[in-house]
């Protein structure tokens, strides 16, 4: 799927595929806008419950991915992936984290807790940084430590002021951060489409078995609410795969710093949906908590951009120094 052609290295420190001018920016914005609009989509699938919706999402995502593999003639990477038991087992663990994330997210939407969903994705970068320290033993800069402190303070403020732990937000961010960590172990050897196909393939036996059980028990909603409802449930496969493929296209074309900023579009849209469209309650403690999270995210974003700029300048300096040495040696 990647463009393997050899092209001259650009002078700005990014690869040609990472320049946003080739549709990468549009693809990235499209992906995050679609993810941000999910709180308006899943209520349309009621009276199906959260577990049934996720079961359908798994099964139809697998079928849609298989169709795309056929249409794009990408069977070979998928077939090779199935012959790698260790990688497939790793993706199986990632699939469990993904299923938990999907289930909690949909439950939050169907129980009018979209703002908690948004909080989970707002604090996800902070939890990812924390995992980098605990698991990968990475060393943080002072600003990153300060951002983590603000994030932890936000959770405490919301818990104390709201009277309960924001378990939906914490479950979302923990499952997604662990999913990302596990996928990092796989590396870039697994593409987005074969990877999603393999993950849903692992989950499909359980999901399909649950759906069959619902239908046999007479409690399933797929066949009892008309063709439009069945079509809406089946569309979960498209709704799942399309933004992922757009994101994959953007990730190959955009600098990481741009992707890092675009990712906040999704929780912003979810937050606005919860507050402005669904009129969810926002007591002062919630506002204070979100404020602390937003301060932490600004700190992370600014620090990340500065660090990226420093790396680019150091790389240029190293190239210039190497060129000067070669020029002196050639005299």
Buried (B, 14 or more C-beta within 10 A) or exposed (E): BEEEEEEEEEEEBBEBBBBBEBEBBBBBBBBBBBBBBBBBBBBEBBEBBBBBBBBBBBBBBBBBBBEBBEEEEBEEBBEEBBEBEEBBEBBBBBBBBBBBBBBBBBBBBBEBBBBBBBBBBBBBBBBBBBBBBEEEEEEBEEBBEBBBBBBBBBBEBBBEBBEEEBBBBBBBBBBBBBBBBBBBEBEEEBBBBBBBBBBBBBBBEEBBEBBEEBBEEEEBBBEEBEEEBBEBBBBBBEBBBBBBBBBBBBBBBBBEBBBBBBBBBBBBBBBBBBBEEBEBEEEEBBEBBBEBBBBBBEBBBEBBEEBBEEEBEEEEEEEEEEEEEEEEEEE
